[in-house]
Amino acid sequence: MPENHGFTLIELVVVCALISLVLFLSIPRLEKVHTAGSMRQASQWLVINVPRLKEQAVREQIDLSLHLDMRDGILWVSSPDMTGEQRDAARKEGFQLSESIGIMDVQFPGEPILSGGSAEIRFYSRGFSDRAWIHLAEDDRKRSFLVETFLNDVEQHEGYLGFEP
């Protein structure tokens, strides 16, 4: 008798049904992973670039500004010696936040909270910066970032934290 190698129709249908079930259950989780990745990407940009801006300001002996455009969700850097065209180019090349993430507001100590338009955090050539809280939101999830005056690292906190009124 010849040996038949292969799968029966029932075996193929069962495998297809199991694969469909796994995909059906995993796709909602993949969407959450993607949005978590967007917040992670924005967090990494801030954590990496803020210390770099402080170091660059000291190394090049120029003041730098981190602009946070709350309306368009763009983070970009400028210096006082830039022309208008260079500033426009820097803004276009800035870090674009994902559509699911928004800049809620920026808070400086002793000043009103900036929740619209744009905010500017300055990094000075003498090695310090403005002290500020940056608040990002993604759906109902909020994350706060503290830029300290003399420290290089940016503190990250889940939830909404700010300066005492």
Summary of the structure (lengths in Angstrom):
residues: 165
radius of gyration: 23.7
end to end distance: 88.5
largest distance: 90.4
contacts: 430
relative contact order: 0.15
helix: 37%
strand: 28%
